[in-house]
Structures are given as structure tokens and as C-alpha cells.
């Protein structure tokens, strides 16, 4: 069977898709040929297919693709989707029963494994026990097809403190030099791309890089400036007003949209407060953060994805929604300033994945800026600081389209063309730049008052 037939028959018969989205096909073919890959595609653009399809083509039988992913919830979501397609994907984690874990390990070290994909966390990958399993697979039958590093920007942005085991994944190239590596991300400027290549030791002679425009013209970006040091007191009523107006518009247009949305907060107590106040106001809002019981988090996630009434809005900390396939998210709101422009772009990318319009609202104050800079003070030399500084500029700049600002950061060389090519009145600046300037003026007025 020819390579073309193998690729397309797998796409149609296994994944139930008729065509690739650009540049998925090129990435799949480069993967099958054994290249190292750096894949930069916007959220919702189908990054997962670029490594899942090569893992199940007939010519790859007997080898396992090992996927390193940052969140157990994301891993569970991916495996559930693959099982529906009758793909043999498994995971290893501490919550598994001993018998189940032994069964997976036994299968992985078989002469010809039937497992096609193994999903693990970077923390498990760092343990001596799992590294022993990798060595057995590599030295025995060489049954490792490829290492896939999902959310590869974590190598740089989180690697120094939050997820240090991402930064230690250079071990894979050092100990298993013949196994190709794929690094996937939606959010990496030129400097972060360079760091990913350096940390993972991607082979520059054999490396293929794929990326498309980061612009999301269906997203309406807006920054709302607040001057009160305790700005949450003003933000919650403002969110209630936004949701009320949004609900009225949906009802007036008899929209069939689910009205699903995500509201991000930095702290768990803010998550609880916002969810409670929105519930009091009559909206189906649910809290989601790491301290909740696993069963409750699963219930919230499943019901939100399924558009169950009363679960339209999830108020969450930043990791929520990563990798979740929900195309009809109609708004993403940030109550607090994210840690960087990369984090912001990643989160807003969860809106409007069906191509329809969606709102992205970011609340900002100088006091909030100072708080985030203080939290980030120990990372003064990292690229995340540059990402935070650019996010502040994104919030405060009053002479440029929001879409153009995002593209300028991620794509570096943006053509000097009319902003209408990037944003057809789909941001607050292009819609009413005078209002943006008036609003931003509050920041300097308040700062001088408190000085």
C-alpha cells in the first residue's frame, strides 16, 4: 500500500475525517519520515491529529508513541476520545490500580506492543522507574516510535519553577538519540521557540518547523480598565451586566447557541467568590480549581462540555480547558491579569473554535499590574517576564489594533497593512479608538492620585 493510501485511508477510516486542514498533512508525512518537528498551530487547529494519525498507520504497528502532557484531566480527555475511535491509547499514573498498572507495563515491554499511544505526565517521565521502562523498550525491540511533547512552551515559561520536569525532558534526546521528537504548542514567540529547540535538543539538521497565522479574526478582543485598587468589587457587577446583555441578545435573536463561557481568575478564593455571585444573579456558573474533589471536577467538566443547563459558565484557574474539544465557547473573561501574553493567547484561544464570533474580555488596572510583577519578580531573566511586559503594553497601548498587537508578538514580522486585514472591527480599538483612549486615561489619573 502506498504512503498516500496509508495516510488517507487512516484519516477517513479511523479518524472519520475526509480532508486535512493545512498544514496537518505535511506534518503527518514529516512525522512518518522520522523528522524532529516543532509544530506551532493556534488552539483548535488540530495539533493532536498530527501525532495521533502517524501513531496508528499500519506501517507503524508494533511501536508506541509516547505523549508527555501537562494535565491528568487533559490526558483523560484525549484517551476517551481515542477509545471512541477504537485506538489503543493508555496512560500510567499514581491513581491507577496496581493490577492495571502492571498490565500496561507488561504490554509496553512486549516484543511487539499492541498499545499505540501512551500518555504520561512530565513528572512520571522523570522517575527512575519509568526511565527504566523506556530503556527496556529502547534497548530491547526499539519499540518507541516517537516522543511527543504537548504544550511544549511549558519547557520555558513554567520550567524554572512551576513544571521543572518539563525543562528536564532533554533526557529523552540524550538517552534515546534515535527516537524522533515532536514539540507542540499554540503559544511561542521567536525566543520561546529557540528555547524549546535548545531544551529538547531537537536536531536542527533534521528539524521541520510548521506554523500558521496566530490571528483569530472571529474573536472580539477587549480590555476594560479599572482604577480601584480592590477592583474585584467593580468587576463582578460589570460581568453580571455583560452576561445579562449577552443573554438578552441571544434571546432576541432566538440563538441556538449554548452560551457557554469561561471566566478565569488567578486565585481559588476569587474563583469561588465570582461563581457564587454569578449564581446569585441567576446564571449557571460553576467553580473549577485544583482543590475540588476529582469527582466534582469531572462532573463540572463533563456537564459543561455537554451543555447541560445550569453549567453554562465555568469560573476557573488558568489550566481549565487545556486540550478540551469544545468548539462552541462564546466568551472568555479574565478577571485577573494573566502571567504573560502567551498565557492570555492560549486561554482566549479556547473561544470560538467553531469559527463563529466570540468575546474575549480582559480586566486591567495598574494595581493588578504591580501585583503580577511582584509575583513574577523571581523570574526577571526568563522569557515569561518579556511576555508579561508585552501583555501590559497590550493593555495600555491606545494606538493599535489588538489583533495586530498579538500577531506582532508571535509572528514578529507583520506586514504594514490596514488592520482591516487582521480585524474587521473585531476589537475595542478598531470599533471605537476614542473610547479606548478615554478608558486608558483612567489608569494615569488614578496613579497620580495615589502617588
BAZATI-421362 format. One line per field, with one value per residue (C-alpha): x, y, z; residue number from 1; residue in one letter. Coordinates in Angstrom, 2 decimals. Layout:
xx	(X, ...);
yy	(Y, ...);
zz	(Z, ...);
filo	(NUM, ...);
lokol	(A, ...);
//
This chain:
xx	(0.00, 1.42, 2.16, -0.65, -3.18, -2.00, -2.28, -5.65, -7.23, -6.27, -7.65, -11.00, -11.46, -10.03, -10.46, -13.65, -12.38, -12.40, -9.68, -6.75, -6.58, -3.45, -0.68, -1.73, -0.91, 2.63, 3.25, 1.90, 4.15, 7.22, 6.45, 6.22, 9.58, 11.17, 11.88, 12.06, 9.10, 8.27, 4.55, 3.02, -0.69, -3.47, -5.73, -8.39, -6.39, -5.93, -2.46, -3.40, -4.14, -0.59, 0.86, -2.15, -2.51, 1.16, 0.79, -1.88, -0.88, -0.32, 3.39, 3.87, 2.37, 4.33, 5.68, 4.40, 4.14, 4.83, 2.94, 4.00, 1.16, 0.86, -2.55, -4.20, -7.60, -6.25, -4.79, -8.10, -9.99, -7.62, -7.75, -11.55, -11.71, -9.22, -11.08, -14.23, -12.22, -11.10, -7.47, -5.41, -4.27, -3.32, -1.89, 0.18, -0.39, -0.35, -4.14, -4.30, -4.87, -1.68, -3.01, -3.95, -0.55, 1.27, -0.83, 0.12, 3.81, 3.80, 2.27, 4.73, 7.74, 6.29, 8.29, 5.56, 3.28, -0.34, -0.52, -0.36, -0.09, 1.00, 0.09, 2.11, 2.91, 6.39, 6.68, 6.25, 8.73, 11.31, 11.02, 13.77, 11.16, 9.63, 13.00, 13.90, 10.80, 11.87, 15.34, 13.83, 11.64, 14.53, 17.27, 15.06, 12.92, 13.32, 9.53, 9.38, 8.03, 8.29, 8.24, 5.57, 5.86, 2.45, 2.22, 5.97, 6.05, 5.96, 9.65, 10.42, 7.55, 6.91, 10.09, 12.07, 9.56, 6.02, 6.79, 10.52, 10.26, 9.40, 12.82, 14.39, 12.99, 16.38, 16.97, 14.95, 17.35, 20.43, 19.41, 17.31, 19.09, 17.46, 13.86, 12.33, 10.68, 7.63, 7.15, 3.63, 2.39, -0.05, 1.89, 5.55, 7.26, 10.66, 12.63, 10.46, 10.75, 14.52, 14.43, 12.20, 14.68, 17.60, 15.96, 14.63, 17.82, 15.89, 18.18, 18.42, 19.68, 16.60, 14.11, 10.96, 9.01, 5.34, 3.21, 0.24, -1.02, -1.94, -4.66, -8.19, -10.41, -13.62, -12.56, -13.51, -10.75, -11.49, -9.60, -11.62, -9.55, -10.35, -8.85, -9.99, -7.17, -9.76, -11.15, -13.00, -15.79, -16.36, -15.59, -18.23, -21.15, -19.61, -19.51, -23.13, -24.08, -22.16, -23.83, -27.28, -26.88, -25.46, -28.42, -30.89, -29.20, -29.32, -32.99, -33.86, -32.11, -33.51, -29.96, -29.45, -26.01, -25.24, -23.98, -21.03, -18.16, -15.08, -14.14, -10.54, -9.24, -5.77, -6.78, -9.09, -10.92, -11.66, -12.97, -15.36, -16.45, -17.16, -19.00, -21.16, -22.05, -22.94, -25.10, -26.89, -27.52, -29.25, -26.50, -25.43, -21.90, -19.71, -16.32, -13.39, -9.96, -7.35, -8.66, -12.05, -12.64, -11.78, -15.38, -16.73, -14.22, -15.13, -18.83, -18.36, -16.16, -18.44, -21.65, -20.13, -18.81, -22.24, -24.11, -26.15, -28.42, -27.01, -23.42, -23.08, -20.25, -17.14, -15.19, -11.71, -8.00, -5.87, -5.33, -9.03, -9.96, -6.48, -6.91, -10.67, -12.52, -15.46, -15.99, -18.90, -17.34, -18.81, -16.79, -13.61, -13.24, -10.08, -10.86, -7.15, -4.13, -2.59, 1.10, 2.11, 0.86, 1.38, -0.91, -3.52, -3.45, -3.66, -6.73, -8.59, -7.91, -10.47, -13.22, -14.84, -13.18, -16.21, -15.26, -18.23, -17.89, -16.79, -15.91, -12.62, -12.66, -9.62, -9.90, -6.87, -5.61, -2.19, -2.56, -3.15, -0.10, 2.01, 0.70, 1.61, 5.04, 5.64, 4.61, 6.97, 9.92, 11.96, 11.82, 13.40, 15.68, 13.06, 11.11, 7.91, 8.88, 9.06, 5.66, 4.22, 5.71, 4.18, 0.81, 0.96, 1.74, -1.18, -3.49, -2.19, -1.43, -4.10, -2.97, -3.05, -5.49, -5.49, -5.27, -2.28, -0.56, -0.94, 0.31, 3.26, 4.38, 4.04, 4.83, 7.47, 7.29, 3.76, 3.19, 2.38, -1.12, -4.51, -5.71, -8.90, -6.95, -6.41, -9.51, -12.74, -13.93, -13.35, -11.61, -12.39, -9.71, -10.96, -14.55, -14.06, -10.46, -11.57, -13.34, -10.18, -8.11, -10.62, -10.67, -6.87, -6.65, -8.24, -5.08, -2.78, -5.29, -5.68, -1.95, -1.24, -4.00, -2.48, 1.03);
yy	(0.00, 3.39, 6.11, 8.29, 5.48, 4.64, 8.21, 8.98, 5.62, 6.11, 9.66, 8.54, 5.06, 5.62, 9.34, 9.72, 12.86, 13.42, 16.05, 17.55, 21.14, 22.98, 22.11, 18.83, 16.59, 17.95, 17.44, 13.87, 12.95, 14.53, 12.57, 9.27, 10.06, 10.43, 14.17, 16.12, 18.51, 21.88, 22.47, 25.88, 25.94, 28.01, 26.41, 24.34, 23.92, 20.15, 19.71, 16.35, 14.72, 15.46, 12.90, 10.64, 9.66, 8.62, 6.54, 4.31, 3.92, 0.23, 0.76, 1.88, -1.24, -2.63, 0.74, 3.11, 6.91, 8.37, 11.61, 13.86, 16.13, 18.57, 17.72, 14.46, 15.88, 16.64, 13.13, 11.56, 13.65, 12.64, 8.94, 8.94, 10.44, 7.91, 4.97, 6.12, 5.72, 2.24, 3.37, 1.58, 4.50, 4.09, 6.09, 5.50, 7.50, 7.14, 6.83, 3.58, 0.21, -1.85, -4.61, -2.20, -0.52, -3.87, -4.85, -1.65, -2.04, -5.67, -4.68, -1.82, -4.10, -6.82, -7.77, -6.25, -3.98, -3.53, -0.22, 2.60, 5.63, 6.09, 9.37, 10.38, 13.46, 15.05, 14.17, 10.45, 10.70, 11.97, 8.98, 6.30, 3.54, 4.87, 5.68, 2.01, 1.06, 3.41, 1.87, -1.63, -0.54, 1.19, -1.38, -4.42, -4.15, -0.39, -0.13, 3.64, 5.33, 8.94, 11.25, 13.96, 16.96, 18.61, 22.23, 22.50, 26.17, 24.80, 23.96, 27.66, 29.53, 27.09, 25.04, 27.12, 26.75, 25.54, 22.45, 21.95, 18.41, 19.90, 21.54, 18.13, 16.45, 16.90, 13.48, 11.96, 13.03, 12.25, 8.66, 7.80, 9.67, 7.81, 8.42, 11.46, 14.19, 16.34, 19.57, 21.07, 24.46, 27.21, 29.94, 30.58, 33.70, 33.50, 33.42, 30.71, 28.66, 28.89, 27.80, 24.81, 23.67, 24.10, 22.45, 19.43, 19.22, 18.99, 18.06, 21.25, 19.30, 17.07, 19.59, 20.69, 23.67, 24.21, 27.19, 29.17, 32.65, 33.13, 35.60, 34.66, 37.18, 35.72, 36.69, 40.16, 41.37, 43.99, 45.43, 47.04, 49.32, 49.77, 52.19, 50.87, 49.04, 46.45, 46.24, 42.94, 44.96, 46.70, 43.78, 41.34, 43.77, 44.53, 40.81, 40.45, 43.33, 41.78, 38.39, 39.99, 41.90, 38.82, 36.71, 39.32, 39.38, 35.59, 35.52, 38.34, 36.59, 33.19, 31.87, 28.12, 28.78, 27.13, 30.43, 28.57, 30.59, 30.53, 33.11, 32.91, 34.02, 33.70, 32.62, 29.84, 32.14, 34.56, 31.62, 30.70, 34.31, 35.02, 31.71, 32.35, 35.93, 34.90, 32.06, 34.54, 36.70, 33.78, 32.45, 28.80, 29.33, 26.61, 26.81, 24.70, 24.60, 22.14, 21.83, 20.45, 16.67, 14.81, 13.61, 17.16, 18.47, 15.68, 16.42, 20.14, 19.46, 16.79, 18.78, 21.98, 20.20, 18.59, 21.93, 20.73, 23.59, 25.22, 24.54, 27.20, 29.10, 27.71, 30.03, 28.55, 28.90, 29.13, 25.45, 24.75, 23.97, 22.99, 20.44, 20.14, 19.83, 22.23, 24.30, 26.50, 28.59, 32.06, 34.12, 34.05, 36.59, 37.28, 38.75, 38.99, 39.77, 36.54, 35.78, 36.55, 37.30, 33.60, 32.54, 35.08, 33.98, 30.30, 30.93, 33.14, 30.54, 28.30, 30.61, 30.41, 27.24, 26.64, 29.77, 31.77, 35.06, 35.06, 37.72, 37.95, 40.47, 41.26, 43.39, 45.53, 48.02, 49.41, 47.87, 44.47, 45.00, 45.67, 42.52, 40.31, 41.92, 41.21, 37.56, 37.36, 39.10, 35.90, 35.25, 38.52, 36.79, 34.47, 34.98, 34.94, 38.41, 39.65, 38.06, 39.87, 43.20, 42.81, 41.94, 45.18, 47.02, 45.22, 46.51, 50.09, 50.84, 53.03, 53.38, 49.87, 47.06, 44.26, 41.56, 43.31, 43.54, 39.81, 38.95, 41.32, 39.46, 35.91, 36.35, 39.07, 40.35, 41.60, 43.35, 47.04, 46.75, 48.01, 46.49, 45.54, 42.64, 41.35, 42.61, 43.83, 45.86, 42.80, 44.62, 47.59, 49.78, 49.28, 49.68, 52.91, 54.06, 57.24, 55.19, 53.09, 56.24, 57.66, 54.42, 54.12, 57.68, 56.48, 54.49, 57.51, 59.70, 57.16, 56.53, 60.24, 60.40, 57.56, 58.96);
zz	(0.00, -0.96, 1.55, 0.17, 0.52, 4.04, 5.27, 3.71, 4.49, 8.15, 8.12, 6.71, 8.17, 11.66, 12.36, 10.27, 8.53, 4.78, 4.46, 6.35, 7.47, 6.37, 7.31, 9.01, 6.05, 5.69, 9.42, 9.34, 6.41, 8.03, 11.20, 9.31, 7.67, 11.12, 11.31, 14.55, 14.49, 16.03, 15.48, 16.24, 15.47, 17.05, 19.64, 17.91, 14.70, 15.07, 16.56, 18.12, 14.77, 13.59, 16.01, 16.57, 12.91, 12.43, 15.60, 14.06, 10.40, 9.54, 8.83, 12.44, 14.04, 16.98, 18.08, 20.75, 20.55, 23.99, 24.63, 27.51, 28.55, 31.49, 32.96, 34.00, 33.00, 29.53, 29.26, 30.31, 27.75, 24.94, 25.81, 25.99, 22.51, 21.12, 22.64, 20.83, 17.62, 18.76, 19.11, 21.76, 23.92, 27.59, 30.46, 33.59, 36.76, 40.54, 40.84, 38.84, 40.50, 40.87, 38.62, 35.86, 36.06, 35.82, 32.81, 30.95, 31.82, 30.68, 27.35, 26.81, 27.17, 24.92, 21.83, 19.65, 21.74, 20.67, 22.56, 20.02, 22.31, 25.92, 27.65, 30.72, 32.80, 32.77, 36.46, 35.75, 32.89, 35.39, 37.76, 37.78, 37.49, 34.29, 32.78, 33.32, 31.30, 28.49, 28.42, 28.20, 25.27, 23.51, 24.06, 23.57, 20.44, 19.85, 20.21, 20.83, 17.69, 18.81, 21.83, 21.66, 23.99, 24.22, 25.43, 24.80, 25.84, 29.41, 28.90, 29.08, 30.70, 33.56, 33.52, 36.01, 38.84, 38.13, 36.00, 36.29, 34.90, 31.51, 31.48, 32.24, 29.13, 27.42, 28.97, 26.13, 23.39, 25.48, 26.30, 23.22, 20.41, 17.51, 18.62, 16.85, 18.92, 18.20, 20.20, 20.04, 21.19, 20.30, 22.07, 21.38, 20.10, 18.42, 21.70, 23.24, 20.03, 20.28, 23.93, 23.12, 20.46, 22.88, 25.90, 24.00, 21.93, 18.67, 15.77, 13.70, 10.67, 10.75, 12.17, 10.40, 11.75, 10.90, 11.82, 10.59, 11.36, 15.01, 14.05, 15.15, 13.31, 14.77, 18.30, 19.58, 21.94, 24.56, 27.56, 30.34, 32.57, 36.25, 38.73, 42.12, 43.97, 45.05, 41.53, 42.02, 43.67, 40.33, 38.04, 39.29, 38.63, 35.24, 34.37, 35.51, 33.20, 30.28, 30.82, 31.15, 27.87, 26.17, 27.33, 26.03, 22.62, 22.38, 23.32, 20.91, 18.02, 19.08, 19.01, 19.35, 20.87, 24.21, 25.61, 27.12, 28.54, 30.76, 33.40, 34.56, 37.97, 39.47, 42.98, 44.15, 46.57, 43.70, 41.65, 44.48, 45.00, 41.33, 40.82, 43.90, 42.89, 39.33, 40.66, 42.92, 39.84, 38.14, 35.87, 35.61, 36.92, 38.49, 40.21, 39.00, 40.66, 41.91, 45.46, 44.44, 44.67, 41.47, 41.04, 41.29, 38.75, 36.35, 36.79, 36.09, 33.06, 31.56, 32.05, 30.71, 27.61, 27.11, 27.50, 30.48, 31.72, 34.85, 33.73, 31.02, 32.71, 34.37, 36.68, 36.89, 37.38, 34.26, 33.39, 32.81, 29.23, 28.05, 25.28, 25.75, 22.46, 22.91, 19.77, 20.92, 23.71, 23.15, 25.64, 27.71, 30.52, 32.55, 35.96, 36.76, 34.60, 33.22, 33.79, 30.19, 26.69, 25.87, 28.72, 27.62, 23.98, 24.98, 27.16, 24.68, 22.01, 23.72, 22.45, 19.03, 17.83, 15.59, 13.62, 14.90, 16.78, 20.43, 23.03, 24.93, 27.79, 29.94, 33.09, 33.87, 36.44, 37.36, 40.81, 39.23, 37.03, 40.14, 41.82, 38.86, 38.51, 42.19, 41.75, 38.78, 40.44, 40.84, 37.09, 35.99, 33.45, 31.94, 28.74, 30.79, 32.06, 28.49, 27.87, 30.88, 29.84, 26.38, 27.93, 29.93, 26.69, 25.03, 27.77, 27.87, 24.23, 22.63, 19.01, 17.57, 16.78, 19.42, 16.72, 15.19, 18.59, 19.19, 15.71, 16.09, 19.20, 17.91, 14.23, 14.67, 11.06, 10.49, 7.12, 7.43, 6.02, 7.06, 10.32, 8.48, 7.02, 10.56, 12.32, 10.77, 13.79, 15.98, 18.82, 21.02, 19.38, 15.81, 16.94, 18.92, 19.48, 21.28, 23.93, 24.37, 24.91, 27.40, 29.34, 29.43, 30.75, 33.99, 34.70, 34.77, 36.61, 39.40, 39.61, 40.14, 42.78, 44.81, 44.38);
filo	(1, 2, 3, 4, 5, 6, 7, 8, 9, 10, 11, 12, 13, 14, 15, 16, 17, 18, 19, 20, 21, 22, 23, 24, 25, 26, 27, 28, 29, 30, 31, 32, 33, 34, 35, 36, 37, 38, 39, 40, 41, 42, 43, 44, 45, 46, 47, 48, 49, 50, 51, 52, 53, 54, 55, 56, 57, 58, 59, 60, 61, 62, 63, 64, 65, 66, 67, 68, 69, 70, 71, 72, 73, 74, 75, 76, 77, 78, 79, 80, 81, 82, 83, 84, 85, 86, 87, 88, 89, 90, 91, 92, 93, 94, 95, 96, 97, 98, 99, 100, 101, 102, 103, 104, 105, 106, 107, 108, 109, 110, 111, 112, 113, 114, 115, 116, 117, 118, 119, 120, 121, 122, 123, 124, 125, 126, 127, 128, 129, 130, 131, 132, 133, 134, 135, 136, 137, 138, 139, 140, 141, 142, 143, 144, 145, 146, 147, 148, 149, 150, 151, 152, 153, 154, 155, 156, 157, 158, 159, 160, 161, 162, 163, 164, 165, 166, 167, 168, 169, 170, 171, 172, 173, 174, 175, 176, 177, 178, 179, 180, 181, 182, 183, 184, 185, 186, 187, 188, 189, 190, 191, 192, 193, 194, 195, 196, 197, 198, 199, 200, 201, 202, 203, 204, 205, 206, 207, 208, 209, 210, 211, 212, 213, 214, 215, 216, 217, 218, 219, 220, 221, 222, 223, 224, 225, 226, 227, 228, 229, 230, 231, 232, 233, 234, 235, 236, 237, 238, 239, 240, 241, 242, 243, 244, 245, 246, 247, 248, 249, 250, 251, 252, 253, 254, 255, 256, 257, 258, 259, 260, 261, 262, 263, 264, 265, 266, 267, 268, 269, 270, 271, 272, 273, 274, 275, 276, 277, 278, 279, 280, 281, 282, 283, 284, 285, 286, 287, 288, 289, 290, 291, 292, 293, 294, 295, 296, 297, 298, 299, 300, 301, 302, 303, 304, 305, 306, 307, 308, 309, 310, 311, 312, 313, 314, 315, 316, 317, 318, 319, 320, 321, 322, 323, 324, 325, 326, 327, 328, 329, 330, 331, 332, 333, 334, 335, 336, 337, 338, 339, 340, 341, 342, 343, 344, 345, 346, 347, 348, 349, 350, 351, 352, 353, 354, 355, 356, 357, 358, 359, 360, 361, 362, 363, 364, 365, 366, 367, 368, 369, 370, 371, 372, 373, 374, 375, 376, 377, 378, 379, 380, 381, 382, 383, 384, 385, 386, 387, 388, 389, 390, 391, 392, 393, 394, 395, 396, 397, 398, 399, 400, 401, 402, 403, 404, 405, 406, 407, 408, 409, 410, 411, 412, 413, 414, 415, 416, 417, 418, 419, 420, 421, 422, 423, 424, 425, 426, 427, 428, 429, 430, 431, 432, 433, 434, 435, 436, 437, 438, 439, 440, 441, 442, 443, 444, 445, 446, 447, 448, 449, 450, 451);
lokol	(X, X, X, X, X, X, X, X, X, X, X, X, X, X, X, X, X, X, X, X, X, X, X, X, X, X, X, X, X, X, X, X, X, X, X, X, X, X, X, X, X, X, X, X, X, X, X, X, X, X, X, X, X, X, X, X, X, X, X, X, X, X, X, X, X, X, X, X, X, X, X, X, X, X, X, X, X, X, X, X, X, X, X, X, X, X, X, X, X, X, X, X, X, X, X, X, X, X, X, X, X, X, X, X, X, X, X, X, X, X, X, X, X, X, X, X, X, X, X, X, X, X, X, X, X, X, X, X, X, X, X, X, X, X, X, X, X, X, X, X, X, X, X, X, X, X, X, X, X, X, X, X, X, X, X, X, X, X, X, X, X, X, X, X, X, X, X, X, X, X, X, X, X, X, X, X, X, X, X, X, X, X, X, X, X, X, X, X, X, X, X, X, X, X, X, X, X, X, X, X, X, X, X, X, X, X, X, X, X, X, X, X, X, X, X, X, X, X, X, X, X, X, X, X, X, X, X, X, X, X, X, X, X, X, X, X, X, X, X, X, X, X, X, X, X, X, X, X, X, X, X, X, X, X, X, X, X, X, X, X, X, X, X, X, X, X, X, X, X, X, X, X, X, X, X, X, X, X, X, X, X, X, X, X, X, X, X, X, X, X, X, X, X, X, X, X, X, X, X, X, X, X, X, X, X, X, X, X, X, X, X, X, X, X, X, X, X, X, X, X, X, X, X, X, X, X, X, X, X, X, X, X, X, X, X, X, X, X, X, X, X, X, X, X, X, X, X, X, X, X, X, X, X, X, X, X, X, X, X, X, X, X, X, X, X, X, X, X, X, X, X, X, X, X, X, X, X, X, X, X, X, X, X, X, X, X, X, X, X, X, X, X, X, X, X, X, X, X, X, X, X, X, X, X, X, X, X, X, X, X, X, X, X, X, X, X, X, X, X, X, X, X, X, X, X, X, X, X, X, X, X, X, X, X, X, X, X, X, X, X, X, X, X, X, X, X, X, X, X, X, X);
//
